[in-house]
């Protein structure tokens, strides 16, 4: 077991809203808030003021779940929430540049952002969203003709052609067993991309992680599945358990997961799941545990290849001297997660 002594030295790496000013923390609740939050109504010796979220976190306070001073999706542009809200309000809608301009958004800027963050244009995303929703309804027994017409396709033939162009196979060859549903989820550490199948959660990565595209490609090759934007009943459980985790109400996730890898990778990921909440292990200790003490570097690679962040707790692995190293989501997130788990302020749900 590695001590917590290594935490704190990397605060300089944290990037949480450095320009946020005048945050207020309660020494009674251990929570810091925005100044306009009702939960920040504390004064005198019970209150502390911070200029930045970085300072508040470094002092051991956690963000308020009501006013969200870390502002989920810190890397996201201000227009994204309204745009995605409009898409989800009517996922069958066909979008054009003129629609974006009517919402006072620059179509070229929206296109660039989606390509940079999702590897596709906004219009490609909405086409996939419509296609996925139509396929989902067809798989649940909806009439094919009425469904494809309701989702903006001129005919069954045009739907099949569009589907085959994207996935290389007709929709009749794609059943629920071959689908992974993809969606975004907001957390106190920023937006994450989750992917679920009927078997379980198979992807949970920070949206701006550079390796996300590589992870998606590897998962597609490994599982031979079709990725479709859309909703799935399991996504609500993912959200609920993550909310409870960040609010100090949950220490053990119960989510079903599907994490295929090489035999070595799977042995490492299983070892990660055995690290208790609030504790850490070194890469060398993991190598010893799986019976391959010389494979320390390989353990590090497998740790970095973990596709289900937080749930499979790769953040609990540190170097032998306690230094925080090698976290794909950024060392500032690793420090936050470890500090959260080592907090004694735990509340049973």
C-alpha positions in Angstrom: 0.0 0.0 0.0 1.2 3.5 -0.8 0.7 6.4 1.6 -1.2 9.5 0.6 2.0 11.6 1.1 2.5 12.0 -2.6 -0.8 13.9 -3.0 -0.6 17.7 -3.1 2.7 18.2 -4.9 1.0 18.4 -8.3 -1.5 21.1 -7.5 0.4 23.2 -10.0 -1.0 20.9 -12.7 -4.6 21.6 -11.9 -6.6 23.7 -14.3 -9.9 24.2 -12.6 -11.4 27.6 -13.5 -8.4 29.6 -12.6 -10.3 32.8 -13.3 -13.2 31.9 -10.9 -13.2 34.5 -8.1 -14.6 34.7 -4.6 -15.7 31.2 -3.8 -17.0 30.6 -0.3 -16.4 27.4 1.7 -18.1 26.1 4.8 -15.8 24.6 7.4 -18.8 22.8 8.8 -19.9 21.0 5.6 -16.5 20.9 3.8 -18.2 22.3 0.7 -17.3 25.3 -1.4 -19.8 27.3 -3.5 -20.4 30.1 -5.9 -21.3 33.4 -4.1 -24.9 33.3 -5.3 -25.5 29.8 -4.0 -27.9 29.4 -1.0 -25.7 26.8 0.5 -22.9 29.4 0.9 -24.8 31.3 3.6 -22.2 30.9 6.2 -20.2 33.6 8.0 -17.4 34.3 10.5 -15.2 31.5 11.6 -17.4 29.0 9.7 -16.6 30.5 6.3 -13.5 30.7 4.2 -13.1 32.7 0.9 -11.0 31.5 -2.0 -10.1 33.2 -5.3 -10.1 30.0 -7.3 -11.5 26.5 -7.3 -7.9 25.3 -7.3 -7.3 27.0 -3.9 -10.5 25.5 -2.4 -9.7 22.0 -3.6 -6.1 22.3 -2.4 -7.5 23.2 1.0 -9.5 20.0 1.2 -13.0 21.4 0.3 -15.3 19.7 -2.2 -17.5 21.4 -4.8 -21.2 22.0 -4.0 -23.5 19.7 -5.9 -26.1 22.4 -6.2 -24.2 25.4 -7.7 -21.5 23.2 -9.3 -18.6 25.7 -9.0 -16.4 23.5 -11.2 -18.9 24.0 -14.0 -19.3 20.5 -15.6 -17.7 20.5 -19.0 -15.2 23.2 -18.4 -13.7 22.5 -21.8 -17.1 22.9 -23.6 -18.0 26.1 -25.4 -20.9 28.1 -23.9 -23.2 27.4 -26.8 -23.0 23.6 -26.5 -25.6 23.1 -23.8 -28.3 24.9 -25.6 -27.5 23.2 -28.9 -27.5 19.7 -27.4 -30.6 20.5 -25.5 -32.3 21.3 -28.8 -31.1 18.1 -30.4 -32.3 16.0 -27.5 -35.7 17.8 -27.4 -36.3 16.7 -31.0 -33.7 14.0 -32.0 -35.6 13.2 -35.2 -35.1 16.7 -36.5 -32.9 17.3 -39.6 -30.4 20.1 -39.0 -29.0 22.7 -41.5 -26.5 25.5 -41.2 -29.4 27.9 -41.3 -30.8 26.4 -38.1 -27.5 27.1 -36.3 -27.4 30.6 -37.6 -31.0 31.1 -36.3 -29.7 30.2 -32.9 -26.9 32.8 -33.3 -24.2 30.2 -33.8 -21.5 30.2 -36.4 -21.9 27.0 -38.4 -18.2 26.7 -39.2 -17.2 27.0 -35.5 -19.7 24.3 -34.5 -18.3 22.1 -37.3 -14.8 22.6 -36.1 -15.6 21.9 -32.5 -17.4 18.6 -33.3 -14.6 17.4 -35.6 -12.0 18.2 -32.9 -13.9 16.6 -30.1 -15.9 13.8 -31.7 -14.2 13.1 -35.1 -17.3 14.1 -37.0 -19.3 17.2 -37.9 -22.4 18.3 -36.0 -24.5 17.3 -39.0 -22.9 13.9 -39.1 -23.7 13.5 -35.4 -27.3 14.5 -35.8 -27.7 12.1 -38.7 -26.3 9.3 -36.6 -28.6 10.3 -33.7 -31.6 10.1 -36.0 -30.4 6.8 -37.5 -29.7 5.3 -34.1 -33.1 6.4 -32.7 -34.9 4.9 -35.7 -32.9 1.6 -35.5 -33.7 1.4 -31.7 -37.4 1.7 -32.3 -37.3 -0.8 -35.1 -35.5 -3.2 -32.9 -38.2 -2.8 -30.3 -40.9 -3.8 -32.8 -42.0 -0.5 -34.4 -43.2 -0.6 -38.0 -40.2 0.1 -40.3 -42.0 2.3 -42.8 -43.6 4.6 -40.3 -40.4 4.8 -38.2 -38.1 5.8 -41.0 -40.5 8.4 -42.4 -41.0 9.9 -38.9 -37.2 10.3 -38.7 -36.8 12.3 -41.9 -36.0 9.5 -44.4 -37.9 9.6 -47.7 -38.3 5.8 -47.8 -37.1 2.5 -46.4 -34.7 2.3 -49.3 -33.1 5.7 -48.5 -32.8 4.7 -44.8 -31.1 1.4 -45.7 -28.7 3.2 -48.1 -27.8 5.8 -45.5 -27.3 3.1 -42.9 -25.1 0.9 -45.2 -22.9 4.0 -46.1 -22.1 4.6 -42.5 -21.9 1.0 -41.1 -21.1 -1.1 -44.2 -24.1 -3.4 -43.6 -27.8 -3.2 -43.9 -29.9 -2.4 -40.8 -31.3 -5.9 -40.9 -27.9 -7.2 -40.0 -27.5 -4.9 -36.9 -29.4 -6.2 -33.9 -29.2 -5.0 -30.3 -26.4 -7.4 -29.6 -24.2 -5.5 -32.0 -24.9 -2.0 -30.8 -23.0 0.3 -28.3 -25.0 3.4 -27.5 -22.9 6.6 -26.9 -23.8 9.7 -25.0 -22.3 12.5 -23.0 -22.6 12.8 -19.2 -21.7 15.8 -17.0 -19.6 15.3 -13.9 -17.9 17.7 -11.5 -14.6 17.0 -13.4 -16.0 17.8 -16.8 -18.0 16.1 -19.6 -17.4 12.4 -20.1 -18.4 10.1 -23.0 -20.1 6.9 -22.0 -20.8 3.8 -24.1 -23.2 1.1 -23.0 -24.5 -2.1 -24.4 -27.2 -4.5 -23.1 -24.3 -6.3 -21.3 -23.0 -3.3 -19.4 -20.9 -0.1 -19.4 -18.0 -0.5 -21.8 -16.7 3.1 -22.1 -16.4 6.0 -19.7 -13.7 8.6 -20.8 -13.3 12.3 -20.4 -14.5 14.0 -23.5 -11.4 16.0 -24.2 -9.0 13.2 -23.7 -6.7 12.9 -26.7 -6.8 9.1 -26.6 -10.6 8.9 -26.8 -10.7 8.4 -30.5 -8.1 5.6 -30.2 -10.1 4.0 -27.4 -13.2 4.0 -29.6 -11.4 2.4 -32.5 -9.9 -0.2 -30.3 -13.2 -1.0 -28.7 -14.9 -1.2 -32.1 -12.2 -3.7 -33.3 -12.3 -5.7 -30.0 -16.1 -6.0 -29.8 -17.1 -5.8 -33.4 -20.0 -3.5 -32.5 -21.7 -0.6 -34.1 -21.5 2.8 -32.2 -24.7 4.8 -32.2 -25.5 8.1 -30.4 -28.5 7.6 -28.3 -30.0 6.7 -24.9 -30.1 3.4 -23.1 -31.7 2.5 -19.8 -28.3 1.7 -18.2 -27.2 5.3 -18.7 -29.4 6.5 -15.9 -27.8 4.1 -13.5 -24.4 5.3 -14.6 -25.4 8.9 -13.9 -27.0 8.0 -10.5 -24.0 6.1 -9.3 -21.5 8.7 -10.4 -23.6 11.5 -8.7 -23.6 9.5 -5.5 -19.9 8.8 -5.8 -19.0 12.5 -6.2 -21.4 13.5 -3.4 -19.6 11.1 -1.0 -22.6 8.7 -0.8 -21.2 5.7 -2.7 -17.9 3.8 -2.3 -18.6 0.6 -4.3 -20.1 0.8 -7.8 -22.6 -1.9 -8.8 -22.7 -1.1 -12.5 -22.4 -4.1 -14.8 -19.3 -3.6 -17.0 -18.0 -5.1 -20.2 -14.3 -4.6 -20.5 -12.7 -7.0 -23.0 -9.0 -6.9 -23.5 -6.0 -9.1 -23.7 -5.5 -11.7 -20.9 -2.9 -9.5 -19.3 -5.0 -6.3 -19.5 -8.0 -8.0 -18.0 -5.8 -9.3 -15.1 -4.6 -5.8 -14.4 -8.1 -4.3 -14.6 -9.4 -6.9 -12.2 -6.6 -6.0 -9.8 -7.6 -2.4 -10.0 -11.2 -3.3 -9.0 -9.8 -5.0 -5.9 -8.1 -1.8 -4.6 -10.3 -0.6 -1.7 -11.9 2.9 -1.8 -9.6 5.4 -0.2 -6.4 3.4 -0.8 -3.7 3.3 -3.4 -1.3 0.8 -4.9 1.9 1.1 -6.8 2.4 -0.3 -10.3 5.0 -2.7 -8.8 2.4 -3.9 -6.3 -0.1 -4.6 -9.1 2.5 -6.5 -11.0 3.2 -8.6 -7.9 -0.5 -9.2 -7.4 -1.0 -10.6 -10.8 2.0 -12.9 -10.6 4.3 -10.9 -13.0 6.6 -8.9 -10.8 8.9 -7.9 -13.7 6.0 -6.5 -15.8 5.8 -3.1 -14.1 5.9 -1.1 -17.3 3.3 -3.4 -18.9 1.1 -2.8 -15.9 1.4 1.0 -16.5 0.4 0.5 -20.2 -2.6 -1.6 -19.3 -3.6 1.0 -16.6 -3.5 3.6 -19.3 -5.5 1.4 -21.7 -8.4 1.2 -19.2 -11.5 2.4 -21.0 -13.8 2.8 -18.0 -12.4 5.6 -15.9 -13.4 6.0 -12.2 -15.5 2.8 -12.2 -12.4 0.7 -12.9 -10.2 2.9 -10.6 -6.9 3.3 -12.5 -6.6 6.6 -10.6 -5.7 4.6 -7.5 -2.4 3.5 -9.0 0.7 5.7 -8.2 4.5 5.3 -8.4 6.3 3.5 -5.6 7.3 6.7 -3.9 3.7 8.0 -3.9 4.1 10.4 -6.8 1.0 10.9 -9.0 1.9 9.8 -12.5 0.3 8.6 -15.7 -3.4 9.5 -15.7 -5.0 10.0 -19.1 -7.6 12.5 -17.7 -4.9 14.7 -16.3 -3.0 14.6 -13.0 -5.3 17.3 -11.6 -8.3 14.9 -12.0 -6.3 12.1 -10.4 -5.5 14.3 -7.4 -9.1 15.3 -7.1 -10.4 11.7 -7.1 -7.9 10.5 -4.6 -8.6 13.5 -2.3 -12.3 12.8 -2.6 -11.9 9.2 -1.7 -9.6 9.9 1.3 -12.1 12.4 2.7 -13.7 11.2 6.0 -17.0 13.1 5.2 -18.9 10.1 3.9 -22.7 10.0 3.9 -24.7 6.9 3.4 -27.3 7.3 0.7 
